[in-house]
Amino acid sequence: MTEEGRARSPLTETATHTLVAGGQDLVFGLETTASRIAHLTAVDALTATLLANRGEEAERALDLSADVTADHAY
């Protein structure tokens, strides 16, 4: 799927804000690892910003998501 295709997915149609990041699918290697690290850094920065700006409300949402995903940790 192209980046443009991801920007028009059912999820993005219901979202208030959308951040689309993607690239060409590559064979596992240094480029793939670097790309994943860049995406993880962006998600971490967004999470930290939301926590700082939304305070207690964001903390509750983060705790809820941790509770939901805890049963699926491997």
N, CA, C and O atoms as a Tripos MOL2 file, in Angstrom:
@<TRIPOS>MOLECULE
protein
  296   295    74     0     0
PROTEIN
NO_CHARGES

@<TRIPOS>ATOM
      1 N           0.8510   -1.1700    0.0000 N.3       1 MET1
      2 CA          0.0000    0.0000    0.0000 C.3       1 MET1
      3 C           0.8960    1.2310    0.0000 C.2       1 MET1
      4 O           1.8940    1.2860    0.7180 O.2       1 MET1
      5 N           0.5350    2.2010   -0.7980 N.am      2 THR2
      6 CA          1.3190    3.4270   -0.8550 C.3       2 THR2
      7 C           1.0030    4.3220    0.3230 C.2       2 THR2
      8 O          -0.0060    4.1360    1.0040 O.2       2 THR2
      9 N           1.8800    5.3070    0.5650 N.am      3 GLU3
     10 CA          1.6450    6.2500    1.6580 C.3       3 GLU3
     11 C           0.3300    6.9940    1.4360 C.2       3 GLU3
     12 O          -0.4010    7.2640    2.3890 O.2       3 GLU3
     13 N           0.0310    7.3210    0.1910 N.am      4 GLU4
     14 CA         -1.2320    7.9910   -0.1180 C.3       4 GLU4
     15 C          -2.4170    7.0910    0.2220 C.2       4 GLU4
     16 O          -3.4380    7.5710    0.7160 O.2       4 GLU4
     17 N          -2.2880    5.7880   -0.0400 N.am      5 GLY5
     18 CA         -3.3430    4.8330    0.2960 C.3       5 GLY5
     19 C          -3.5660    4.7320    1.7870 C.2       5 GLY5
     20 O          -4.7030    4.6090    2.2430 O.2       5 GLY5
     21 N          -2.4750    4.7840    2.5600 N.am      6 ARG6
     22 CA         -2.6060    4.7390    4.0190 C.3       6 ARG6
     23 C          -3.3050    5.9900    4.5390 C.2       6 ARG6
     24 O          -4.0350    5.9290    5.5280 O.2       6 ARG6
     25 N          -3.0890    7.1020    3.8890 N.am      7 ALA7
     26 CA         -3.7030    8.3650    4.3200 C.3       7 ALA7
     27 C          -5.2150    8.3450    4.1110 C.2       7 ALA7
     28 O          -5.9190    9.1900    4.6620 O.2       7 ALA7
     29 N          -5.7180    7.4110    3.3390 N.am      8 ARG8
     30 CA         -7.1550    7.3330    3.0560 C.3       8 ARG8
     31 C          -7.7670    6.0350    3.5730 C.2       8 ARG8
     32 O          -8.7190    5.5220    2.9860 O.2       8 ARG8
     33 N          -7.2360    5.5100    4.6500 N.am      9 SER9
     34 CA         -7.7480    4.2560    5.1940 C.3       9 SER9
     35 C          -8.9820    4.5130    6.0570 C.2       9 SER9
     36 O          -9.2300    5.6560    6.4400 O.2       9 SER9
     37 N          -9.7570    3.4760    6.3690 N.am     10 PRO10
     38 CA        -10.9280    3.6510    7.2490 C.3      10 PRO10
     39 C         -10.5490    4.2590    8.6050 C.2      10 PRO10
     40 O         -11.3140    5.0420    9.1690 O.2      10 PRO10
     41 N          -9.3800    3.9020    9.1220 N.am     11 LEU11
     42 CA         -8.9550    4.4550   10.4040 C.3      11 LEU11
     43 C          -8.7280    5.9640   10.3020 C.2      11 LEU11
     44 O          -9.1380    6.7150   11.1870 O.2      11 LEU11
     45 N          -8.0830    6.4030    9.2350 N.am     12 THR12
     46 CA         -7.8250    7.8390    9.0980 C.3      12 THR12
     47 C          -9.1040    8.6300    8.8510 C.2      12 THR12
     48 O          -9.1640    9.8220    9.1520 O.2      12 THR12
     49 N         -10.1100    7.9830    8.3130 N.am     13 GLU13
     50 CA        -11.3840    8.6740    8.0820 C.3      13 GLU13
     51 C         -12.1030    8.9880    9.3890 C.2      13 GLU13
     52 O         -12.8660    9.9520    9.4580 O.2      13 GLU13
     53 N         -11.8690    8.1830   10.4280 N.am     14 THR14
     54 CA        -12.5240    8.4240   11.7130 C.3      14 THR14
     55 C         -11.6440    9.1980   12.6850 C.2      14 THR14
     56 O         -12.1330    9.6790   13.7070 O.2      14 THR14
     57 N         -10.3610    9.3250   12.3860 N.am     15 ALA15
     58 CA         -9.4190   10.0040   13.2830 C.3      15 ALA15
     59 C          -9.5610   11.5190   13.1780 C.2      15 ALA15
     60 O          -9.8980   12.0550   12.1220 O.2      15 ALA15
     61 N          -9.3030   12.1880   14.2790 N.am     16 THR16
     62 CA         -9.2810   13.6460   14.2910 C.3      16 THR16
     63 C          -7.9980   14.1580   13.6450 C.2      16 THR16
     64 O          -8.0210   15.1180   12.8740 O.2      16 THR16
     65 N          -6.8850   13.5110   13.9660 N.am     17 HIS17
     66 CA         -5.5840   13.8670   13.4010 C.3      17 HIS17
     67 C          -4.9240   12.5980   12.8880 C.2      17 HIS17
     68 O          -5.1050   11.5160   13.4460 O.2      17 HIS17
     69 N          -4.1630   12.7490   11.8240 N.am     18 THR18
     70 CA         -3.5060   11.5920   11.2430 C.3      18 THR18
     71 C          -2.0480   11.9160   10.9640 C.2      18 THR18
     72 O          -1.7330   12.9530   10.3810 O.2      18 THR18
     73 N          -1.1770   11.0380   11.3790 N.am     19 LEU19
     74 CA          0.2430   11.1290   11.0540 C.3      19 LEU19
     75 C           0.5660    9.8900   10.2450 C.2      19 LEU19
     76 O           0.5090    8.7710   10.7540 O.2      19 LEU19
     77 N           0.9040   10.0920    8.9920 N.am     20 VAL20
     78 CA          1.2040    8.9760    8.1100 C.3      20 VAL20
     79 C           2.7070    8.9380    7.8940 C.2      20 VAL20
     80 O           3.3040    9.9060    7.4220 O.2      20 VAL20
     81 N           3.2990    7.8320    8.2390 N.am     21 ALA21
     82 CA          4.7370    7.6560    8.0370 C.3      21 ALA21
     83 C           4.9400    6.2930    7.4230 C.2      21 ALA21
     84 O           4.4040    5.2990    7.9130 O.2      21 ALA21
     85 N           5.6830    6.2410    6.3930 N.am     22 GLY22
     86 CA          5.9170    4.9570    5.7610 C.3      22 GLY22
     87 C           6.9750    5.0820    4.7030 C.2      22 GLY22
     88 O           7.4590    6.1710    4.3940 O.2      22 GLY22
     89 N           7.3050    3.9960    4.1830 N.am     23 GLY23
     90 CA          8.3080    3.9740    3.1390 C.3      23 GLY23
     91 C           8.2200    2.6620    2.3980 C.2      23 GLY23
     92 O           7.3330    1.8390    2.6290 O.2      23 GLY23
     93 N           9.1430    2.5020    1.5270 N.am     24 GLN24
     94 CA          9.1950    1.2930    0.7330 C.3      24 GLN24
     95 C           9.4990    0.1070    1.6460 C.2      24 GLN24
     96 O          10.3550    0.1960    2.5250 O.2      24 GLN24
     97 N           8.8000   -0.9900    1.4340 N.am     25 ASP25
     98 CA          9.1090   -2.2010    2.1840 C.3      25 ASP25
     99 C          10.4650   -2.7220    1.7220 C.2      25 ASP25
    100 O          10.7130   -2.9330    0.5350 O.2      25 ASP25
    101 N          11.3200   -2.9190    2.7010 N.am     26 LEU26
    102 CA         12.6760   -3.3460    2.3780 C.3      26 LEU26
    103 C          12.9530   -4.7060    2.9790 C.2      26 LEU26
    104 O          12.2750   -5.1370    3.9120 O.2      26 LEU26
    105 N          13.9370   -5.3680    2.4470 N.am     27 VAL27
    106 CA         14.4130   -6.6080    3.0360 C.3      27 VAL27
    107 C          15.0410   -6.2350    4.3760 C.2      27 VAL27
    108 O          15.6270   -5.1610    4.5100 O.2      27 VAL27
    109 N          14.9200   -7.1170    5.3670 N.am     28 PHE28
    110 CA         15.4990   -6.8360    6.6710 C.3      28 PHE28
    111 C          16.9660   -6.4530    6.5160 C.2      28 PHE28
    112 O          17.7360   -7.1230    5.8290 O.2      28 PHE28
    113 N          17.3170   -5.3830    7.1600 N.am     29 GLY29
    114 CA         18.6950   -4.9120    7.1020 C.3      29 GLY29
    115 C          18.8070   -3.6110    7.8640 C.2      29 GLY29
    116 O          17.9040   -3.2440    8.6170 O.2      29 GLY29
    117 N          19.8950   -2.9230    7.6730 N.am     30 LEU30
    118 CA         20.1540   -1.6850    8.3880 C.3      30 LEU30
    119 C          19.1030   -0.6210    8.0800 C.2      30 LEU30
    120 O          18.6870    0.1070    8.9810 O.2      30 LEU30
    121 N          18.6690   -0.5200    6.8280 N.am     31 GLU31
    122 CA         17.6780    0.4930    6.4610 C.3      31 GLU31
    123 C          16.3480    0.2540    7.1740 C.2      31 GLU31
    124 O          15.7000    1.1960    7.6320 O.2      31 GLU31
    125 N          15.9550   -0.9960    7.2620 N.am     32 THR32
    126 CA         14.7050   -1.3420    7.9360 C.3      32 THR32
    127 C          14.7910   -1.0090    9.4150 C.2      32 THR32
    128 O          13.8490   -0.4530    9.9790 O.2      32 THR32
    129 N          15.8950   -1.3380   10.0450 N.am     33 THR33
    130 CA         16.0800   -1.0540   11.4640 C.3      33 THR33
    131 C          16.0660    0.4530   11.7080 C.2      33 THR33
    132 O          15.4070    0.9170   12.6390 O.2      33 THR33
    133 N          16.7640    1.2060   10.9080 N.am     34 ALA34
    134 CA         16.8070    2.6630   11.0570 C.3      34 ALA34
    135 C          15.4200    3.2620   10.8850 C.2      34 ALA34
    136 O          15.0510    4.1850   11.6110 O.2      34 ALA34
    137 N          14.6590    2.7540    9.9450 N.am     35 SER35
    138 CA         13.3070    3.2470    9.7200 C.3      35 SER35
    139 C          12.4220    2.9920   10.9330 C.2      35 SER35
    140 O          11.6570    3.8660   11.3420 O.2      35 SER35
    141 N          12.5220    1.8090   11.5040 N.am     36 ARG36
    142 CA         11.7090    1.4650   12.6780 C.3      36 ARG36
    143 C          12.1050    2.2980   13.8810 C.2      36 ARG36
    144 O          11.2420    2.7030   14.6590 O.2      36 ARG36
    145 N          13.3880    2.5610   14.0480 N.am     37 ILE37
    146 CA         13.8400    3.4050   15.1530 C.3      37 ILE37
    147 C          13.2970    4.8210   14.9830 C.2      37 ILE37
    148 O          12.8740    5.4410   15.9590 O.2      37 ILE37
    149 N          13.3040    5.3330   13.7650 N.am     38 ALA38
    150 CA         12.7690    6.6750   13.5050 C.3      38 ALA38
    151 C          11.2820    6.7430   13.8230 C.2      38 ALA38
    152 O          10.8230    7.7220   14.4110 O.2      38 ALA38
    153 N          10.5230    5.7200   13.4460 N.am     39 HIS39
    154 CA          9.0940    5.7010   13.7370 C.3      39 HIS39
    155 C           8.8460    5.6130   15.2360 C.2      39 HIS39
    156 O           7.9690    6.3000   15.7610 O.2      39 HIS39
    157 N           9.6000    4.7850   15.9200 N.am     40 LEU40
    158 CA          9.4570    4.6380   17.3640 C.3      40 LEU40
    159 C           9.7850    5.9490   18.0800 C.2      40 LEU40
    160 O           9.1170    6.3130   19.0470 O.2      40 LEU40
    161 N          10.7980    6.6460   17.6120 N.am     41 THR41
    162 CA         11.1650    7.9400   18.1930 C.3      41 THR41
    163 C          10.0300    8.9460   18.0280 C.2      41 THR41
    164 O           9.7230    9.6960   18.9540 O.2      41 THR41
    165 N           9.4110    8.9630   16.8590 N.am     42 ALA42
    166 CA          8.2960    9.8870   16.6330 C.3      42 ALA42
    167 C           7.1140    9.5590   17.5470 C.2      42 ALA42
    168 O           6.5030   10.4640   18.1140 O.2      42 ALA42
    169 N           6.7910    8.2900   17.6920 N.am     43 VAL43
    170 CA          5.6910    7.8780   18.5660 C.3      43 VAL43
    171 C           6.0110    8.2220   20.0180 C.2      43 VAL43
    172 O           5.1400    8.7060   20.7400 O.2      43 VAL43
    173 N           7.2400    7.9800   20.4530 N.am     44 ASP44
    174 CA          7.6380    8.3210   21.8170 C.3      44 ASP44
    175 C           7.5420    9.8220   22.0660 C.2      44 ASP44
    176 O           7.0920   10.2450   23.1300 O.2      44 ASP44
    177 N           7.9590   10.6230   21.1000 N.am     45 ALA45
    178 CA          7.8800   12.0780   21.2480 C.3      45 ALA45
    179 C           6.4250   12.5370   21.3380 C.2      45 ALA45
    180 O           6.0970   13.4050   22.1470 O.2      45 ALA45
    181 N           5.5630   11.9650   20.5210 N.am     46 LEU46
    182 CA          4.1370   12.3110   20.5870 C.3      46 LEU46
    183 C           3.5310   11.9070   21.9260 C.2      46 LEU46
    184 O           2.7460   12.6570   22.5060 O.2      46 LEU46
    185 N           3.8910   10.7340   22.4150 N.am     47 THR47
    186 CA          3.3890   10.2670   23.7040 C.3      47 THR47
    187 C           3.8410   11.1870   24.8330 C.2      47 THR47
    188 O           3.0400   11.5610   25.6900 O.2      47 THR47
    189 N           5.1100   11.5480   24.8350 N.am     48 ALA48
    190 CA          5.6300   12.4330   25.8770 C.3      48 ALA48
    191 C           4.9560   13.8000   25.8250 C.2      48 ALA48
    192 O           4.6670   14.3890   26.8670 O.2      48 ALA48
    193 N           4.7070   14.2990   24.6370 N.am     49 THR49
    194 CA          4.0460   15.5970   24.4800 C.3      49 THR49
    195 C           2.6140   15.5380   24.9930 C.2      49 THR49
    196 O           2.1720   16.4430   25.7010 O.2      49 THR49
    197 N           1.8880   14.4870   24.6420 N.am     50 LEU50
    198 CA          0.5170   14.3380   25.1280 C.3      50 LEU50
    199 C           0.4690   14.2080   26.6380 C.2      50 LEU50
    200 O          -0.3890   14.8030   27.2900 O.2      50 LEU50
    201 N           1.3860   13.4360   27.1940 N.am     51 LEU51
    202 CA          1.4280   13.2920   28.6480 C.3      51 LEU51
    203 C           1.6980   14.6340   29.3220 C.2      51 LEU51
    204 O           1.0960   14.9530   30.3470 O.2      51 LEU51
    205 N           2.5990   15.4090   28.7470 N.am     52 ALA52
    206 CA          2.9330   16.7120   29.3250 C.3      52 ALA52
    207 C           1.7730   17.6990   29.2020 C.2      52 ALA52
    208 O           1.5320   18.4940   30.1100 O.2      52 ALA52
    209 N           1.0670   17.6480   28.0920 N.am     53 ASN53
    210 CA         -0.0060   18.6150   27.8500 C.3      53 ASN53
    211 C          -1.3450   18.2290   28.4650 C.2      53 ASN53
    212 O          -2.1340   19.0990   28.8340 O.2      53 ASN53
    213 N          -1.5990   16.9520   28.5760 N.am     54 ARG54
    214 CA         -2.9050   16.4900   29.0560 C.3      54 ARG54
    215 C          -2.8820   15.9830   30.4900 C.2      54 ARG54
    216 O          -3.9310   15.7150   31.0740 O.2      54 ARG54
    217 N          -1.6980   15.8530   31.0530 N.am     55 GLY55
    218 CA         -1.5510   15.5040   32.4500 C.3      55 GLY55
    219 C          -2.2920   14.2590   32.8890 C.2      55 GLY55
    220 O          -2.0930   13.1710   32.3500 O.2      55 GLY55
    221 N          -3.1570   14.4430   33.8860 N.am     56 GLU56
    222 CA         -3.8480   13.3210   34.5230 C.3      56 GLU56
    223 C          -4.7280   12.5390   33.5480 C.2      56 GLU56
    224 O          -4.7980   11.3120   33.6220 O.2      56 GLU56
    225 N          -5.3920   13.2360   32.6440 N.am     57 GLU57
    226 CA         -6.2460   12.5730   31.6420 C.3      57 GLU57
    227 C          -5.4130   11.6160   30.7890 C.2      57 GLU57
    228 O          -5.8340   10.4910   30.5160 O.2      57 GLU57
    229 N          -4.2350   12.0650   30.3720 N.am     58 ALA58
    230 CA         -3.3570   11.2220   29.5540 C.3      58 ALA58
    231 C          -2.8100   10.0600   30.3700 C.2      58 ALA58
    232 O          -2.6740    8.9500   29.8550 O.2      58 ALA58
    233 N          -2.4960   10.3040   31.6370 N.am     59 GLU59
    234 CA         -2.0020    9.2260   32.5080 C.3      59 GLU59
    235 C          -3.0410    8.1200   32.6340 C.2      59 GLU59
    236 O          -2.6980    6.9390   32.5800 O.2      59 GLU59
    237 N          -4.3060    8.4900   32.8010 N.am     60 ARG60
    238 CA         -5.3800    7.4840   32.9090 C.3      60 ARG60
    239 C          -5.4940    6.6890   31.6170 C.2      60 ARG60
    240 O          -5.6480    5.4680   31.6540 O.2      60 ARG60
    241 N          -5.4190    7.3660   30.4770 N.am     61 ALA61
    242 CA         -5.5190    6.6810   29.1840 C.3      61 ALA61
    243 C          -4.3320    5.7350   28.9870 C.2      61 ALA61
    244 O          -4.4960    4.6250   28.4790 O.2      61 ALA61
    245 N          -3.1480    6.1750   29.3860 N.am     62 LEU62
    246 CA         -1.9670    5.3300   29.2570 C.3      62 LEU62
    247 C          -2.0720    4.1080   30.1640 C.2      62 LEU62
    248 O          -1.7130    3.0010   29.7630 O.2      62 LEU62
    249 N          -2.5650    4.3090   31.3860 N.am     63 ASP63
    250 CA         -2.7670    3.1810   32.2970 C.3      63 ASP63
    251 C          -3.7860    2.1920   31.7330 C.2      63 ASP63
    252 O          -3.6000    0.9800   31.8360 O.2      63 ASP63
    253 N          -4.8530    2.7050   31.1430 N.am     64 LEU64
    254 CA         -5.8750    1.8450   30.5450 C.3      64 LEU64
    255 C          -5.2880    1.0310   29.3940 C.2      64 LEU64
    256 O          -5.5480   -0.1670   29.2850 O.2      64 LEU64
    257 N          -4.5080    1.6710   28.5440 N.am     65 SER65
    258 CA         -3.9250    0.9350   27.4190 C.3      65 SER65
    259 C          -2.9390   -0.1260   27.9200 C.2      65 SER65
    260 O          -2.8270   -1.1990   27.3260 O.2      65 SER65
    261 N          -2.2320    0.1700   29.0000 N.am     66 ALA66
    262 CA         -1.3190   -0.8220   29.5800 C.3      66 ALA66
    263 C          -2.0970   -2.0100   30.1310 C.2      66 ALA66
    264 O          -1.6750   -3.1570   29.9860 O.2      66 ALA66
    265 N          -3.2360   -1.7310   30.7640 N.am     67 ASP67
    266 CA         -4.0740   -2.8120   31.2900 C.3      67 ASP67
    267 C          -4.6100   -3.6960   30.1690 C.2      67 ASP67
    268 O          -4.6400   -4.9200   30.2970 O.2      67 ASP67
    269 N          -5.0270   -3.0810   29.0820 N.am     68 VAL68
    270 CA         -5.6010   -3.8180   27.9650 C.3      68 VAL68
    271 C          -4.5460   -4.6970   27.2960 C.2      68 VAL68
    272 O          -4.8280   -5.8330   26.9170 O.2      68 VAL68
    273 N          -3.3300   -4.1680   27.1500 N.am     69 THR69
    274 CA         -2.2960   -4.9170   26.4420 C.3      69 THR69
    275 C          -1.4980   -5.8570   27.3390 C.2      69 THR69
    276 O          -0.7530   -6.6940   26.8300 O.2      69 THR69
    277 N          -1.6320   -5.7440   28.6560 N.am     70 ALA70
    278 CA         -0.8440   -6.5730   29.5670 C.3      70 ALA70
    279 C          -1.0680   -8.0580   29.3500 C.2      70 ALA70
    280 O          -0.1390   -8.8550   29.4810 O.2      70 ALA70
    281 N          -2.2870   -8.4310   29.0200 N.am     71 ASP71
    282 CA         -2.5940   -9.8500   28.8070 C.3      71 ASP71
    283 C          -1.9820  -10.3890   27.5120 C.2      71 ASP71
    284 O          -1.9540  -11.6000   27.2950 O.2      71 ASP71
    285 N          -1.4960   -9.4990   26.6610 N.am     72 HIS72
    286 CA         -0.9630   -9.9280   25.3730 C.3      72 HIS72
    287 C           0.5450   -9.7880   25.2920 C.2      72 HIS72
    288 O           1.1210   -9.9190   24.2120 O.2      72 HIS72
    289 N           1.1920   -9.5260   26.4140 N.am     73 ALA73
    290 CA          2.6570   -9.4160   26.4200 C.3      73 ALA73
    291 C           3.2740  -10.8050   26.2980 C.2      73 ALA73
    292 O           2.7580  -11.7780   26.8470 O.2      73 ALA73
    293 N           4.3690  -10.8790   25.5800 N.am     74 TYR74
    294 CA          5.0180  -12.1770   25.3760 C.3      74 TYR74
    295 C           6.3670  -12.1800   26.0440 C.2      74 TYR74
    296 O           7.0790  -13.1830   25.9910 O.2      74 TYR74
@<TRIPOS>BOND
     1     1     2 1
     2     2     3 1
     3     3     4 2
     4     3     5 am
     5     5     6 1
     6     6     7 1
     7     7     8 2
     8     7     9 am
     9     9    10 1
    10    10    11 1
    11    11    12 2
    12    11    13 am
    13    13    14 1
    14    14    15 1
    15    15    16 2
    16    15    17 am
    17    17    18 1
    18    18    19 1
    19    19    20 2
    20    19    21 am
    21    21    22 1
    22    22    23 1
    23    23    24 2
    24    23    25 am
    25    25    26 1
    26    26    27 1
    27    27    28 2
    28    27    29 am
    29    29    30 1
    30    30    31 1
    31    31    32 2
    32    31    33 am
    33    33    34 1
    34    34    35 1
    35    35    36 2
    36    35    37 am
    37    37    38 1
    38    38    39 1
    39    39    40 2
    40    39    41 am
    41    41    42 1
    42    42    43 1
    43    43    44 2
    44    43    45 am
    45    45    46 1
    46    46    47 1
    47    47    48 2
    48    47    49 am
    49    49    50 1
    50    50    51 1
    51    51    52 2
    52    51    53 am
    53    53    54 1
    54    54    55 1
    55    55    56 2
    56    55    57 am
    57    57    58 1
    58    58    59 1
    59    59    60 2
    60    59    61 am
    61    61    62 1
    62    62    63 1
    63    63    64 2
    64    63    65 am
    65    65    66 1
    66    66    67 1
    67    67    68 2
    68    67    69 am
    69    69    70 1
    70    70    71 1
    71    71    72 2
    72    71    73 am
    73    73    74 1
    74    74    75 1
    75    75    76 2
    76    75    77 am
    77    77    78 1
    78    78    79 1
    79    79    80 2
    80    79    81 am
    81    81    82 1
    82    82    83 1
    83    83    84 2
    84    83    85 am
    85    85    86 1
    86    86    87 1
    87    87    88 2
    88    87    89 am
    89    89    90 1
    90    90    91 1
    91    91    92 2
    92    91    93 am
    93    93    94 1
    94    94    95 1
    95    95    96 2
    96    95    97 am
    97    97    98 1
    98    98    99 1
    99    99   100 2
   100    99   101 am
   101   101   102 1
   102   102   103 1
   103   103   104 2
   104   103   105 am
   105   105   106 1
   106   106   107 1
   107   107   108 2
   108   107   109 am
   109   109   110 1
   110   110   111 1
   111   111   112 2
   112   111   113 am
   113   113   114 1
   114   114   115 1
   115   115   116 2
   116   115   117 am
   117   117   118 1
   118   118   119 1
   119   119   120 2
   120   119   121 am
   121   121   122 1
   122   122   123 1
   123   123   124 2
   124   123   125 am
   125   125   126 1
   126   126   127 1
   127   127   128 2
   128   127   129 am
   129   129   130 1
   130   130   131 1
   131   131   132 2
   132   131   133 am
   133   133   134 1
   134   134   135 1
   135   135   136 2
   136   135   137 am
   137   137   138 1
   138   138   139 1
   139   139   140 2
   140   139   141 am
   141   141   142 1
   142   142   143 1
   143   143   144 2
   144   143   145 am
   145   145   146 1
   146   146   147 1
   147   147   148 2
   148   147   149 am
   149   149   150 1
   150   150   151 1
   151   151   152 2
   152   151   153 am
   153   153   154 1
   154   154   155 1
   155   155   156 2
   156   155   157 am
   157   157   158 1
   158   158   159 1
   159   159   160 2
   160   159   161 am
   161   161   162 1
   162   162   163 1
   163   163   164 2
   164   163   165 am
   165   165   166 1
   166   166   167 1
   167   167   168 2
   168   167   169 am
   169   169   170 1
   170   170   171 1
   171   171   172 2
   172   171   173 am
   173   173   174 1
   174   174   175 1
   175   175   176 2
   176   175   177 am
   177   177   178 1
   178   178   179 1
   179   179   180 2
   180   179   181 am
   181   181   182 1
   182   182   183 1
   183   183   184 2
   184   183   185 am
   185   185   186 1
   186   186   187 1
   187   187   188 2
   188   187   189 am
   189   189   190 1
   190   190   191 1
   191   191   192 2
   192   191   193 am
   193   193   194 1
   194   194   195 1
   195   195   196 2
   196   195   197 am
   197   197   198 1
   198   198   199 1
   199   199   200 2
   200   199   201 am
   201   201   202 1
   202   202   203 1
   203   203   204 2
   204   203   205 am
   205   205   206 1
   206   206   207 1
   207   207   208 2
   208   207   209 am
   209   209   210 1
   210   210   211 1
   211   211   212 2
   212   211   213 am
   213   213   214 1
   214   214   215 1
   215   215   216 2
   216   215   217 am
   217   217   218 1
   218   218   219 1
   219   219   220 2
   220   219   221 am
   221   221   222 1
   222   222   223 1
   223   223   224 2
   224   223   225 am
   225   225   226 1
   226   226   227 1
   227   227   228 2
   228   227   229 am
   229   229   230 1
   230   230   231 1
   231   231   232 2
   232   231   233 am
   233   233   234 1
   234   234   235 1
   235   235   236 2
   236   235   237 am
   237   237   238 1
   238   238   239 1
   239   239   240 2
   240   239   241 am
   241   241   242 1
   242   242   243 1
   243   243   244 2
   244   243   245 am
   245   245   246 1
   246   246   247 1
   247   247   248 2
   248   247   249 am
   249   249   250 1
   250   250   251 1
   251   251   252 2
   252   251   253 am
   253   253   254 1
   254   254   255 1
   255   255   256 2
   256   255   257 am
   257   257   258 1
   258   258   259 1
   259   259   260 2
   260   259   261 am
   261   261   262 1
   262   262   263 1
   263   263   264 2
   264   263   265 am
   265   265   266 1
   266   266   267 1
   267   267   268 2
   268   267   269 am
   269   269   270 1
   270   270   271 1
   271   271   272 2
   272   271   273 am
   273   273   274 1
   274   274   275 1
   275   275   276 2
   276   275   277 am
   277   277   278 1
   278   278   279 1
   279   279   280 2
   280   279   281 am
   281   281   282 1
   282   282   283 1
   283   283   284 2
   284   283   285 am
   285   285   286 1
   286   286   287 1
   287   287   288 2
   288   287   289 am
   289   289   290 1
   290   290   291 1
   291   291   292 2
   292   291   293 am
   293   293   294 1
   294   294   295 1
   295   295   296 2
@<TRIPOS>SUBSTRUCTURE
     1 MET1         2 RESIDUE 1 A MET
     2 THR2         6 RESIDUE 1 A THR
     3 GLU3        10 RESIDUE 1 A GLU
     4 GLU4        14 RESIDUE 1 A GLU
     5 GLY5        18 RESIDUE 1 A GLY
     6 ARG6        22 RESIDUE 1 A ARG
     7 ALA7        26 RESIDUE 1 A ALA
     8 ARG8        30 RESIDUE 1 A ARG
     9 SER9        34 RESIDUE 1 A SER
    10 PRO10       38 RESIDUE 1 A PRO
    11 LEU11       42 RESIDUE 1 A LEU
    12 THR12       46 RESIDUE 1 A THR
    13 GLU13       50 RESIDUE 1 A GLU
    14 THR14       54 RESIDUE 1 A THR
    15 ALA15       58 RESIDUE 1 A ALA
    16 THR16       62 RESIDUE 1 A THR
    17 HIS17       66 RESIDUE 1 A HIS
    18 THR18       70 RESIDUE 1 A THR
    19 LEU19       74 RESIDUE 1 A LEU
    20 VAL20       78 RESIDUE 1 A VAL
    21 ALA21       82 RESIDUE 1 A ALA
    22 GLY22       86 RESIDUE 1 A GLY
    23 GLY23       90 RESIDUE 1 A GLY
    24 GLN24       94 RESIDUE 1 A GLN
    25 ASP25       98 RESIDUE 1 A ASP
    26 LEU26      102 RESIDUE 1 A LEU
    27 VAL27      106 RESIDUE 1 A VAL
    28 PHE28      110 RESIDUE 1 A PHE
    29 GLY29      114 RESIDUE 1 A GLY
    30 LEU30      118 RESIDUE 1 A LEU
    31 GLU31      122 RESIDUE 1 A GLU
    32 THR32      126 RESIDUE 1 A THR
    33 THR33      130 RESIDUE 1 A THR
    34 ALA34      134 RESIDUE 1 A ALA
    35 SER35      138 RESIDUE 1 A SER
    36 ARG36      142 RESIDUE 1 A ARG
    37 ILE37      146 RESIDUE 1 A ILE
    38 ALA38      150 RESIDUE 1 A ALA
    39 HIS39      154 RESIDUE 1 A HIS
    40 LEU40      158 RESIDUE 1 A LEU
    41 THR41      162 RESIDUE 1 A THR
    42 ALA42      166 RESIDUE 1 A ALA
    43 VAL43      170 RESIDUE 1 A VAL
    44 ASP44      174 RESIDUE 1 A ASP
    45 ALA45      178 RESIDUE 1 A ALA
    46 LEU46      182 RESIDUE 1 A LEU
    47 THR47      186 RESIDUE 1 A THR
    48 ALA48      190 RESIDUE 1 A ALA
    49 THR49      194 RESIDUE 1 A THR
    50 LEU50      198 RESIDUE 1 A LEU
    51 LEU51      202 RESIDUE 1 A LEU
    52 ALA52      206 RESIDUE 1 A ALA
    53 ASN53      210 RESIDUE 1 A ASN
    54 ARG54      214 RESIDUE 1 A ARG
    55 GLY55      218 RESIDUE 1 A GLY
    56 GLU56      222 RESIDUE 1 A GLU
    57 GLU57      226 RESIDUE 1 A GLU
    58 ALA58      230 RESIDUE 1 A ALA
    59 GLU59      234 RESIDUE 1 A GLU
    60 ARG60      238 RESIDUE 1 A ARG
    61 ALA61      242 RESIDUE 1 A ALA
    62 LEU62      246 RESIDUE 1 A LEU
    63 ASP63      250 RESIDUE 1 A ASP
    64 LEU64      254 RESIDUE 1 A LEU
    65 SER65      258 RESIDUE 1 A SER
    66 ALA66      262 RESIDUE 1 A ALA
    67 ASP67      266 RESIDUE 1 A ASP
    68 VAL68      270 RESIDUE 1 A VAL
    69 THR69      274 RESIDUE 1 A THR
    70 ALA70      278 RESIDUE 1 A ALA
    71 ASP71      282 RESIDUE 1 A ASP
    72 HIS72      286 RESIDUE 1 A HIS
    73 ALA73      290 RESIDUE 1 A ALA
    74 TYR74      294 RESIDUE 1 A TYR
